[in-house]
Amino acid sequence: PQWDLVCASRWKVPLEQTTHLLGWTLGSVTAGLACDRFGRRPTFLLSLALAVPVGLAVALAMNFLMVLVARLLFGAALAGAFLALYVARLELCEPPHRLGVTMVAGFFWIAGELLLPGLALLCRDWRVLQGAVTMILALLAACWWCPALLLESARWLLPTQQLERARKTLQALAEDNWPQDSLLTGSILGSLLPAELEALSEGSPQPRYHAVCEIFSTRVIWKNGVILGFAAFIGSGIRHCFTRNLAPHLPHFFSSYLVLVGTEVAACLFVCLTAERFGRRAILLLCTVLTGISSLLLLALTQYLLELIVLTLSVVGTAASHAVTMLSIFFASEVLPTVVRGAGLGLVVGASFVGKAAAPITAIPNSRGFFLHPVVVIMLLPESQGRNLPQSLQDGENQRRPPLFRRPPCEDHLPLL
């Protein structure tokens, strides 16, 4: 009500929501490029530092146009921090732990969503709420500047031939892992690590970075990225169609909000319990089929179904579509090579936010949903369960798709120190 955003100006409200989500798209793509050129840690810290002044600009905005621009930049800064931390966290994990660590981070995200309505009730005013969120980000930024909390990804430093930085990072990891046994640490660093790095550093190689354009000259990597980006886009875009069916049954804001967050919890639990057992590709295919069937039934038979069935299909579709988006992003992070993982994953995450950005402006009467088509192309994806992360473009091109539900052969996993 502050700027009379009602009646003839009501369209400005979904415009602000869409602009904020497009800011996430812009930030994902930009941060992905920065991750592959400057590293995961600098991109994360810079994005988090930029979020603080931009967040204050939102809280102190004097007119709607200033809110629009500031919210766009705020979304871009948050997306940069999210993407850089996502990639750095993934590259620190061994294959058996990648999914579990990512899902735990997802539960922390959901915990933040659950705390947000309570914080809004305490603040009452949107400017105070924005200021409180910005202060929390400022505290996080101050804490994360400590080098010990977030090291640069050694998995990225090695294939880009930044060997001296890789040696220092691995040394710090070794000292953190065995602080009580300096003899063991010294033995490892005094024999294996320097010898391996010296063998790689013959001729004093210069750092070699890879541009996102190199993905377009590949065959397998490009195909995997397009399929997973399209799946993330559809999963995010169709979710709004299911939530619209929930609105008549949950007219109160907080009840509908809690139901939506509950479906995210269910999706996270389902992926966590099944994707490591049956593989990423099989579960992504199953979630896509569930989303498509729920959407098709609601599209064709809504007026003939009981309200309880409509409500059930809407809840199932909401959870399944969220699982599709979440698993597509995680799957992409595993199959994209390390040298272009940031940029490639930025494009996939950006595609998912483009789907979300369409939701506020698609409130068209009598449009309940649409059917999905990426079911068949998912079968073209490789399986990443239990496999080492591909490092170079050649590693990404050598990935092959096994028969569905057949577990790939076991690999020897050599953890980082």
PESULNOR-V928904 format. One record per run of one state. SS is the DSSP state (hx for helix, st for strand, lp for the rest). FROM is the first residue (numbers start at 1). TO is the last residue. If there is no record, write none. Layout:
((SS:FROM:TO) (SS:FROM:TO))
//
This chain:
((lp:1:6) (hx:7:9) (lp:10:10) (hx:11:38) (lp:39:39) (hx:40:59) (lp:60:63) (hx:64:91) (lp:92:94) (hx:95:123) (lp:124:125) (hx:126:144) (lp:145:153) (hx:154:159) (lp:160:162) (hx:163:177) (lp:178:181) (hx:182:200) (lp:201:211) (hx:212:217) (lp:218:219) (hx:220:247) (lp:248:252) (hx:253:278) (lp:279:279) (hx:280:304) (lp:305:306) (hx:307:335) (lp:336:337) (hx:338:357) (lp:358:358) (hx:359:361) (lp:362:376) (hx:377:380) (lp:381:392) (hx:393:397) (lp:398:417))
//
